[in-house]
Amino acid sequence: MSRIEDFKKERERLHKKVMEFAEKNMKTFHQLDWQTYQEGALDAKTKEMLGLVASLVLRCEDCITYHLIRCKEEGVTSAEFEEALMVGLMVGGSIVIPHLRRAVDLWCDMKEGKND
């Protein structure tokens, strides 16, 4: 199983467990999260790149991986991906570099079909 498949499977398993545990407020938050990334004044592709930038700055590996997957699904090009990474690097500073390295590695694997 690939890194992406492993990630998706584990994320789905944990999300299901959280939703079984969750009460109204937590479920409402998760619904708001889902709605935020739907088409609106900004398209889903742009919103996923914004999510990627925020995740880089916050240095959340799970979030970076999730938004990388969604960026690929939304048709983000490598040039757009590189510019988004640069925004994250400028906002977050050099502390972002290790996360940026792993993001580039995963992106390259996805582009080469190694994690489909």
C-alpha positions in Angstrom: 0.0 0.0 0.0 1.3 3.5 -0.9 1.9 6.4 1.5 -1.3 8.1 0.2 -3.4 4.9 0.5 -2.1 4.4 4.1 -2.8 8.0 5.0 -6.3 7.9 3.5 -7.2 4.7 5.2 -6.0 5.8 8.6 -7.6 9.2 8.3 -10.9 7.6 7.4 -10.7 5.1 10.3 -9.9 7.9 12.8 -12.5 10.2 11.4 -15.2 7.5 11.8 -14.2 7.0 15.4 -14.3 10.7 16.2 -17.7 11.0 14.6 -19.0 8.1 16.7 -17.7 9.9 19.8 -18.7 13.4 18.8 -21.6 15.4 20.1 -23.3 18.3 18.3 -20.6 20.9 18.6 -17.8 18.7 17.2 -20.0 17.5 14.4 -20.9 21.1 13.6 -17.3 22.1 13.4 -16.5 19.2 11.0 -19.4 20.2 8.8 -18.2 23.8 8.7 -14.7 22.5 7.8 -16.2 20.6 4.9 -18.4 23.5 3.7 -15.4 25.9 3.8 -13.6 24.0 1.0 -16.7 23.9 -1.3 -16.9 26.1 -4.4 -17.9 29.7 -3.6 -16.4 33.1 -4.5 -13.1 31.1 -4.6 -12.9 27.8 -6.5 -12.0 24.6 -4.6 -8.6 24.5 -6.2 -7.6 27.9 -4.8 -9.1 27.0 -1.4 -7.0 23.8 -1.2 -3.8 25.8 -2.0 -4.8 28.2 0.8 -5.2 25.2 3.1 -1.8 23.9 2.0 -0.1 27.2 2.8 -1.8 27.5 6.2 -0.8 23.9 7.0 2.8 24.6 6.0 2.9 27.6 8.3 1.3 25.7 11.1 3.7 22.7 10.4 0.9 20.1 10.5 2.1 17.1 8.6 -1.3 15.4 8.4 -2.9 18.6 7.1 -0.1 19.1 4.6 -0.6 15.6 3.3 -4.4 16.0 3.1 -4.1 19.3 1.2 -1.5 17.9 -1.1 -3.9 15.1 -2.0 -6.7 17.5 -2.5 -4.5 19.9 -4.6 -3.7 17.0 -6.9 -7.3 16.0 -7.2 -8.3 19.7 -8.0 -5.7 19.8 -10.8 -3.1 22.1 -9.2 -0.1 22.3 -11.5 3.5 21.9 -10.3 4.1 25.6 -11.1 1.1 26.5 -8.9 2.2 24.2 -6.2 5.7 25.7 -6.2 4.2 29.2 -5.9 2.0 28.1 -3.0 5.0 26.6 -1.3 6.8 29.9 -1.7 4.0 31.8 0.0 4.1 29.3 2.9 7.9 29.7 3.1 7.7 33.5 3.1 4.9 33.6 5.8 6.3 30.8 7.9 10.1 31.4 7.5 12.8 28.8 7.5 11.1 26.6 10.1 8.8 25.6 7.2 11.7 24.1 5.2 11.6 20.5 6.6 7.9 20.3 6.0 8.4 21.9 2.5 10.9 19.2 1.7 8.5 16.4 2.6 5.7 18.1 0.7 7.9 18.3 -2.4 8.9 14.6 -2.0 5.3 13.5 -1.8 4.2 15.8 -4.6 6.9 14.4 -6.9 5.8 10.8 -6.0 2.2 11.6 -6.7 3.1 13.3 -10.1 5.1 10.2 -11.0 2.2 7.9 -10.0 4.0 6.3 -7.2 1.2 6.9 -4.7 -2.0 6.6 -6.7 
